[in-house]
Amino acid sequence: MQGLKRKLVYVSLYELFAVGLTSAGLTLLAGSSPGHAGVAAVASSAIALLWNLVYTHLFEAWEARQATRGRSLRRRVAHAVGFEGGLIVMLVPLFAWWLDISLWQALLLDFGLIVFFLVYTFVFNLAFDRLFGLPASAA
């Protein structure tokens, strides 16, 4: 499977599993009802998708104006830190309000989600590539 079809299947499965796992985690860690945690998981997924589109557009616009071309390790780290920092700014108040927890608890919860998603993304990509084969760019 290649092209747009591969990307749509990838994003759909990634988000479906992510919302399910995040809902379960928020239920356990925040002591929320599964329905309440599910709404928080869906909202955080939607925010992350939209933020990714906006942030990547802004970052690439900034990047195009730079004299030095390419993506050095420093630039990649700046991209990742900026993306995650923006997500934290948006999600921590949302989690605190929606899950009725303190900002500190919401921040710790969000840090836990960051670690979870690092592992989840790695495992998901490995499984996806084994099930559907490598994309043309990596084959």
C-alpha positions, 0 to 999 in steps of 0.5 A: 500500500502506497501514497495517499491511501497508505497515509489515510490508513496510517493516520486513521489507525494511529489516532484510533488506537491513540484515543483508545489507549489515551482514554484508558490511561486518563481513566486510570491516572486521573481517576475520571470516568471512561466517558469523561476521559474519552472526551479529553482523549479525542479533544487532545488528539484533535488539538494535536492534529490541528497544532501539527498542521499550524506549527509545521506551516509556521516552522517551514515558513521560518525555515525558508527564510533562514540562510542555512539550508537543511535540517541539522540536529539543532533545528530538528530539536528546536522543531520538536521542542517548539511543537511539544511546548505549544502542545503542553501550553494548550493541553495542560489547562484543558486537562486541568479543567476537564478532568478537574485536577490541578495544573500541576497534576495536569502537567505531570499527566501531560509529561506522562503522555509525551513519554507514552507517545514516544514509545507508542509512535515507535511501536506503532510505526514498526507494527504498521510497516510490518503489516503493510510493508515499507513506503516507497521512500524506504523500500 
